[in-house]
Amino acid sequence: MSMFVSGLVLFFVLHFSTATPYVRRSVVRFTGENAWKGFMALGSLGAIVLIASGWKSAPDIRLFPPSALAIQLAPVLVTIALVLFVIGGGNLGGYIRRTLHHPMLVGAILWSGTHLLANGGLRQTLLFGMFLVFSVYALCSLLLAGKRATFVPALKWDAIGVGVGLLVAVGVMHGHQWLFGVQAVAL
C-alpha cells in the first residue's frame, strides 16, 4: 500500500504545482523551463511506476457499494471523456474546445467521477478520487487565472476529435481487461 500511496502523492504534488500558476512560475524561474519539463516528465513517470507496482499489493477493501447508475452510464460517460481527452490533448481548434476551454480536464472529471462511483473499493477510491479532486482544482485554477481558449474554431477539428475519440473509446473498452485487469461494462 505504501508504494501505491507514495506514487499517488508524488504524481499529484507534481501536478498540483503545475496547476497552480504562481508555484509553477516560481519553480520555472529558479530551474528554467526545460529543466522543469524534464523534472515533471521523469517525476511523473516514476510516480506512474510506483502506482502501477503498488496497485496489486494495496488492499482492495470495499468502502461503499458501486453505483448501479454509474455502471450503466459508464460506457457513454467514458466515451465522452475519451473524446474530450483527444480534443484537449491534440489541442484541436474546434467549437468543443472553444466552448469548454479545457476539454481534457472536463474529460478527466467525467472519467474519474464515473470510475469512482462505479467501483467502491479503497484502491479505486484513492486513485479516481485524487484524479477527480485534481481535475476540478486544475480546471478552476486555470479558469480563475483567465486561461481560456481564444481562437477561431473550425468544425473539421471537432469531427476529427470525435472520430478519433470514438476509435480510442472502442479500443479502450475492448482492451480494458487486458490493459487494466478489469472487464469494462458491456457495450
QUINOR-V971309 format. One record per residue. N is the residue number from 1. RES is the residue in three letters. SS is DSSP state (A for helix, B for strand, O for the rest). OMEGA is omega in whole degrees, 0 to 359 (* if undefined). NEAR is the number of other ideal C-beta (glycine too) atoms within 12 Angstrom. Layout:
# QUINOR-V971309
N_RES_SS_OMEGA_NEAR, N_RES_SS_OMEGA_NEAR
This chain:
# QUINOR-V971309
1_MET_O_183_21, 2_SER_A_179_15, 3_MET_A_180_23, 4_PHE_A_181_30, 5_VAL_A_178_24, 6_SER_A_177_22, 7_GLY_A_178_32, 8_LEU_A_181_34, 9_VAL_A_180_23, 10_LEU_A_182_28, 11_PHE_A_186_31, 12_PHE_A_172_31, 13_VAL_A_178_24, 14_LEU_A_185_29, 15_HIS_A_174_29, 16_PHE_A_179_25, 17_SER_A_177_28, 18_THR_A_183_28, 19_ALA_A_178_30, 20_THR_O_190_23, 21_PRO_A_183_21, 22_TYR_A_177_15, 23_VAL_A_180_20, 24_ARG_A_180_27, 25_ARG_A_181_16, 26_SER_A_181_13, 27_VAL_A_180_23, 28_VAL_A_177_21, 29_ARG_A_182_13, 30_PHE_A_187_13, 31_THR_A_189_17, 32_GLY_O_185_12, 33_GLU_A_183_15, 34_ASN_A_178_11, 35_ALA_A_178_16, 36_TRP_A_180_23, 37_LYS_A_178_18, 38_GLY_A_178_15, 39_PHE_A_179_25, 40_MET_A_182_27, 41_ALA_A_181_16, 42_LEU_A_178_16, 43_GLY_A_179_26, 44_SER_A_178_24, 45_LEU_A_177_18, 46_GLY_A_179_22, 47_ALA_A_179_30, 48_ILE_A_177_24, 49_VAL_A_178_19, 50_LEU_A_180_25, 51_ILE_A_182_31, 52_ALA_A_180_23, 53_SER_A_182_18, 54_GLY_A_184_26, 55_TRP_A_185_27, 56_LYS_O_181_15, 57_SER_O_179_18, 58_ALA_O_181_26, 59_PRO_O_180_19, 60_ASP_O_182_21, 61_ILE_O_178_15, 62_ARG_B_179_14, 63_LEU_O_181_19, 64_PHE_O_180_17, 65_PRO_O_178_14, 66_PRO_O_179_24, 67_SER_O_178_19, 68_ALA_A_179_13, 69_LEU_A_179_15, 70_ALA_A_179_28, 71_ILE_A_179_24, 72_GLN_A_182_17, 73_LEU_A_185_21, 74_ALA_A_181_37, 75_PRO_A_181_25, 76_VAL_A_183_21, 77_LEU_A_180_31, 78_VAL_A_175_37, 79_THR_A_177_30, 80_ILE_A_180_31, 81_ALA_A_181_39, 82_LEU_A_174_39, 83_VAL_A_179_39, 84_LEU_A_174_40, 85_PHE_A_181_37, 86_VAL_A_181_34, 87_ILE_A_180_40, 88_GLY_A_181_36, 89_GLY_A_179_22, 90_GLY_O_180_26, 91_ASN_O_184_19, 92_LEU_O_187_33, 93_GLY_O_178_24, 94_GLY_O_181_32, 95_TYR_A_180_23, 96_ILE_A_180_33, 97_ARG_A_180_37, 98_ARG_A_181_25, 99_THR_A_184_18, 100_LEU_A_181_32, 101_HIS_O_182_28, 102_HIS_O_186_33, 103_PRO_A_180_40, 104_MET_A_178_33, 105_LEU_A_176_35, 106_VAL_A_176_34, 107_GLY_A_179_36, 108_ALA_A_177_37, 109_ILE_A_178_34, 110_LEU_A_182_37, 111_TRP_A_184_34, 112_SER_A_179_34, 113_GLY_A_178_30, 114_THR_A_181_34, 115_HIS_A_178_38, 116_LEU_A_183_34, 117_LEU_A_184_30, 118_ALA_A_184_31, 119_ASN_A_177_31, 120_GLY_O_179_23, 121_GLY_B_180_25, 122_LEU_A_182_22, 123_ARG_A_182_34, 124_GLN_A_180_32, 125_THR_A_178_29, 126_LEU_A_184_33, 127_LEU_A_185_33, 128_PHE_A_176_34, 129_GLY_A_178_27, 130_MET_A_177_31, 131_PHE_A_179_33, 132_LEU_A_180_29, 133_VAL_A_181_25, 134_PHE_A_184_30, 135_SER_A_177_36, 136_VAL_A_179_24, 137_TYR_A_183_24, 138_ALA_A_180_33, 139_LEU_A_179_29, 140_CYS_A_181_21, 141_SER_A_180_25, 142_LEU_A_181_27, 143_LEU_A_179_20, 144_LEU_A_178_17, 145_ALA_O_179_19, 146_GLY_O_180_11, 147_LYS_O_181_18, 148_ARG_O_180_16, 149_ALA_O_177_28, 150_THR_O_179_11, 151_PHE_O_175_16, 152_VAL_O_185_12, 153_PRO_O_175_22, 154_ALA_O_183_17, 155_LEU_A_182_17, 156_LYS_A_180_14, 157_TRP_A_174_28, 158_ASP_A_180_27, 159_ALA_A_178_20, 160_ILE_A_180_23, 161_GLY_A_180_38, 162_VAL_A_180_29, 163_GLY_A_180_21, 164_VAL_A_179_24, 165_GLY_A_177_34, 166_LEU_A_177_26, 167_LEU_A_178_18, 168_VAL_A_181_27, 169_ALA_A_179_33, 170_VAL_A_179_20, 171_GLY_A_180_18, 172_VAL_A_182_28, 173_MET_A_178_27, 174_HIS_A_181_17, 175_GLY_A_186_16, 176_HIS_A_180_23, 177_GLN_A_182_13, 178_TRP_A_183_13, 179_LEU_A_191_14, 180_PHE_A_178_19, 181_GLY_O_181_14, 182_VAL_O_178_22, 183_GLN_O_174_16, 184_ALA_O_179_27, 185_VAL_O_183_24, 186_ALA_O_179_11, 187_LEU_O_*_17
